[in-house]
Amino acid sequence: MKKIRLRLAAILAGTLNGLFGGGGGMALLPLLSREPNLQGRVLFANSVAIMLPISMASIAASLFSAPLPLQESLPYLAGGALGAVLGGRFFDRVSTVWLKRLFALFLIYAGIRYLL
């Protein structure tokens, strides 16, 4: 039963990632938090690690359905890469409690932005 639930959650995460252009790893975070061997920073790190292959699969699927406007995304690549490096460097310095709070605030902000 647990394997079925995990596979369904993975399918849901991939579907969300494909529909919204990201967020598959974030969608799995609540499920991953139930795993006893994934606590604190390991939980967040696994969520981030899951995003790359899910996003690559979404990109591949998009290539078959429509051309990707990569030129429009190029200006964000350098800033995104810099932000990822900075986030990775500060990851060890931020308490797990604050990581959870920041993540919750980000989800609330993103939800409000999507609604408006």
Backbone torsions as a table, in degrees:
resi	resn	phi	psi	omega
1	MET	NA	-40.1	-178.7
2	LYS	-65.1	-40.2	179.3
3	LYS	-64.3	-38.2	178.3
4	ILE	-64.3	-44.1	179.4
5	ARG	-61.9	-41.7	179.6
6	LEU	-66.3	-40.9	179.1
7	ARG	-66.5	-40.9	177.3
8	LEU	-63.6	-40.0	177.9
9	ALA	-64.8	-38.8	178.5
10	ALA	-65.7	-40.9	177.2
11	ILE	-63.5	-42.5	177.6
12	LEU	-61.9	-43.8	180.0
13	ALA	-62.6	-43.2	178.2
14	GLY	-64.3	-39.8	178.4
15	THR	-64.3	-45.5	177.4
16	LEU	-60.8	-41.7	179.8
17	ASN	-62.8	-43.1	179.4
18	GLY	-67.4	-37.9	-179.2
19	LEU	-72.9	-42.4	-172.4
20	PHE	-104.9	-0.8	177.7
21	GLY	78.0	18.8	178.2
22	GLY	156.8	173.7	176.0
23	GLY	98.1	0.4	-179.7
24	GLY	-60.7	-42.4	178.5
25	GLY	-67.1	-35.4	177.7
26	MET	-67.3	-34.9	179.4
27	ALA	-66.5	-28.2	179.9
28	LEU	-83.8	-13.9	-176.2
29	LEU	-55.6	-46.1	178.0
30	PRO	-60.9	-37.9	178.7
31	LEU	-69.6	-43.3	179.8
32	LEU	-62.9	-29.4	-178.7
33	SER	-67.4	-15.5	177.5
34	ARG	-81.0	-15.3	-179.4
35	GLU	-76.0	124.6	-176.1
36	PRO	-66.4	-25.3	-178.7
37	ASN	-88.1	-0.9	177.2
38	LEU	-113.9	100.1	-179.2
39	GLN	-123.8	153.2	171.4
40	GLY	52.9	-125.1	-175.0
41	ARG	-65.0	-33.0	179.4
42	VAL	-62.7	-37.1	178.5
43	LEU	-61.6	-50.0	-179.9
44	PHE	-66.8	-39.6	179.7
45	ALA	-63.3	-40.3	177.9
46	ASN	-65.4	-38.5	178.3
47	SER	-61.5	-42.8	178.8
48	VAL	-67.8	-40.8	-179.5
49	ALA	-64.2	-31.1	179.5
50	ILE	-71.3	-28.9	-175.7
51	MET	-63.0	-36.9	-175.9
52	LEU	-62.5	-55.6	-179.3
53	PRO	-65.2	-34.0	177.7
54	ILE	-65.6	-42.2	179.4
55	SER	-66.7	-37.5	177.7
56	MET	-63.9	-39.3	177.2
57	ALA	-65.7	-39.3	177.7
58	SER	-64.3	-39.9	178.0
59	ILE	-63.2	-45.5	179.6
60	ALA	-59.7	-44.0	179.3
61	ALA	-64.6	-38.5	179.3
62	SER	-65.9	-35.8	179.6
63	LEU	-60.5	-31.9	-179.6
64	PHE	-80.4	-23.1	-175.7
65	SER	-99.9	-29.5	-178.4
66	ALA	-161.8	152.2	176.7
67	PRO	-67.4	141.5	179.5
68	LEU	-88.8	130.0	178.3
69	PRO	-81.1	68.8	-175.9
70	LEU	-61.2	-30.8	-179.1
71	GLN	-61.6	-31.8	179.4
72	GLU	-74.2	-23.1	-178.4
73	SER	-94.7	-14.3	-177.1
74	LEU	-55.9	-41.1	-179.6
75	PRO	-60.9	-23.4	-177.6
76	TYR	-87.3	-16.3	-175.4
77	LEU	-64.5	-46.3	-178.2
78	ALA	-64.7	-45.7	178.7
79	GLY	-65.2	-39.3	177.9
80	GLY	-64.7	-41.3	178.4
81	ALA	-65.4	-42.8	177.9
82	LEU	-63.1	-44.1	177.9
83	GLY	-61.9	-37.6	178.4
84	ALA	-65.2	-41.3	178.3
85	VAL	-64.9	-45.5	179.1
86	LEU	-63.1	-44.4	178.3
87	GLY	-60.8	-40.8	177.6
88	GLY	-64.5	-35.6	179.6
89	ARG	-72.7	-35.0	-179.5
90	PHE	-86.5	-10.3	-176.0
91	PHE	-54.3	-43.0	-178.9
92	ASP	-73.4	-18.3	-176.0
93	ARG	-92.7	-13.6	-177.3
94	VAL	-98.8	130.5	-179.4
95	SER	-66.4	155.0	179.5
96	THR	-60.6	-35.8	178.0
97	VAL	-60.2	-45.2	-179.9
98	TRP	-71.1	-32.8	174.8
99	LEU	-60.4	-43.5	178.9
100	LYS	-64.1	-41.6	-179.9
101	ARG	-66.0	-44.9	178.8
102	LEU	-63.1	-39.7	178.5
103	PHE	-63.7	-44.0	178.8
104	ALA	-63.0	-42.9	178.0
105	LEU	-62.7	-40.2	178.0
106	PHE	-62.6	-42.9	179.0
107	LEU	-64.2	-41.1	177.8
108	ILE	-63.3	-46.9	178.6
109	TYR	-59.7	-47.5	-179.4
110	ALA	-62.8	-40.1	178.9
111	GLY	-63.0	-43.1	179.2
112	ILE	-65.3	-42.2	179.2
113	ARG	-61.7	-40.2	178.6
114	TYR	-66.3	-37.3	-179.9
115	LEU	-69.8	-32.3	-179.3
116	LEU	-91.3	NA	NA
